[in-house]
Protein backbone atom coordinates (compact mmCIF):
# COMPACT_ATOMS: atom_id res chain seq x y z
CA UNK A 1 0.00 0.00 0.00
CA UNK A 2 2.76 2.43 0.93
CA UNK A 3 4.74 1.56 -2.19
CA UNK A 4 1.73 2.30 -4.39
CA UNK A 5 1.32 5.66 -2.66
CA UNK A 6 5.01 6.52 -3.11
CA UNK A 7 5.01 5.60 -6.81
CA UNK A 8 2.30 8.12 -7.73
CA UNK A 9 3.29 11.20 -9.73
CA UNK A 10 3.43 14.42 -7.69
CA UNK A 11 0.18 16.33 -8.02
CA UNK A 12 -1.83 13.32 -9.19
CA UNK A 13 -3.63 12.84 -5.91
CA UNK A 14 -4.28 14.99 -2.86
CA UNK A 15 -0.96 16.81 -2.49
CA UNK A 16 -1.12 20.50 -1.78
CA UNK A 17 0.19 22.93 -4.36
CA UNK A 18 3.12 23.82 -2.10
CA UNK A 19 4.16 20.14 -1.86
CA UNK A 20 4.09 19.83 -5.64
CA UNK A 21 6.08 23.05 -6.02
CA UNK A 22 8.73 21.78 -3.59
CA UNK A 23 9.05 18.45 -5.43
CA UNK A 24 9.31 20.16 -8.82
CA UNK A 25 11.91 22.57 -7.41
CA UNK A 26 13.99 19.68 -6.06
CA UNK A 27 13.87 17.93 -9.44
CA UNK A 28 14.89 21.09 -11.31
CA UNK A 29 17.79 21.71 -8.91
CA UNK A 30 18.96 18.11 -9.25
CA UNK A 31 18.92 18.39 -13.03
CA UNK A 32 20.84 21.68 -12.82
CA UNK A 33 23.36 19.98 -10.54
CA UNK A 34 24.14 17.58 -13.37
CA UNK A 35 23.89 19.92 -16.37
CA UNK A 36 25.61 23.11 -15.15
CA UNK A 37 29.01 21.54 -14.25
CA UNK A 38 29.10 19.78 -17.62
CA UNK A 39 28.40 23.06 -19.42
CA UNK A 40 31.06 24.76 -17.29
CA UNK A 41 33.68 22.27 -18.44
CA UNK A 42 32.54 22.52 -22.06
CA UNK A 43 32.51 26.32 -22.25
CA UNK A 44 35.19 27.13 -19.65
CA UNK A 45 33.10 29.52 -17.58
CA UNK A 46 35.34 29.31 -14.50
CA UNK A 47 39.11 29.73 -14.59
CA UNK A 48 41.51 27.08 -13.29
CA UNK A 49 42.06 27.22 -9.56
CA UNK A 50 45.56 27.60 -8.13
CA UNK A 51 47.40 24.32 -7.58
CA UNK A 52 47.42 24.69 -3.79
CA UNK A 53 43.63 25.04 -3.82
CA UNK A 54 43.17 21.91 -5.93
CA UNK A 55 45.51 19.93 -3.66
CA UNK A 56 43.67 21.07 -0.51
CA UNK A 57 40.32 20.18 -2.10
CA UNK A 58 41.62 16.74 -3.06
CA UNK A 59 42.87 16.12 0.47
CA UNK A 60 39.51 17.13 1.94
CA UNK A 61 37.68 14.93 -0.55
CA UNK A 62 39.94 11.98 0.24
CA UNK A 63 39.44 12.56 3.97
CA UNK A 64 35.68 12.45 3.50
CA UNK A 65 35.89 9.22 1.54
CA UNK A 66 38.12 7.58 4.16
CA UNK A 67 35.77 8.61 6.96
CA UNK A 68 32.81 7.21 5.02
CA UNK A 69 34.60 3.88 4.82
CA UNK A 70 36.09 3.86 8.33
CA UNK A 71 33.23 5.14 10.50
CA UNK A 72 30.77 2.26 9.91
CA UNK A 73 33.54 -0.22 10.71
CA UNK A 74 34.47 1.69 13.87
CA UNK A 75 30.84 1.96 15.00
CA UNK A 76 30.29 -1.77 14.45
CA UNK A 77 33.42 -2.51 16.49
CA UNK A 78 32.24 -0.27 19.34
CA UNK A 79 28.82 -1.93 19.29
CA UNK A 80 30.51 -5.33 19.43
CA UNK A 81 32.64 -4.38 22.44
CA UNK A 82 30.06 -2.45 24.47
CA UNK A 83 27.14 -4.28 26.01
CA UNK A 84 23.96 -2.32 25.67
CA UNK A 85 21.13 -3.16 28.07
CA UNK A 86 18.13 -4.75 26.42
CA UNK A 87 15.82 -2.41 28.27
CA UNK A 88 16.54 1.16 29.23
CA UNK A 89 13.92 1.14 31.99
Secondary structure, 3 states (H helix, E strand, C coil): CHHHHHCCCCCCCCCCHHHHHHHHHHHHHHHHHHHHHHHHHHHCCCCCCCHHHHHHHHHHHHHHHHHHHHHHHHHHHHHHHCCCCCCCC
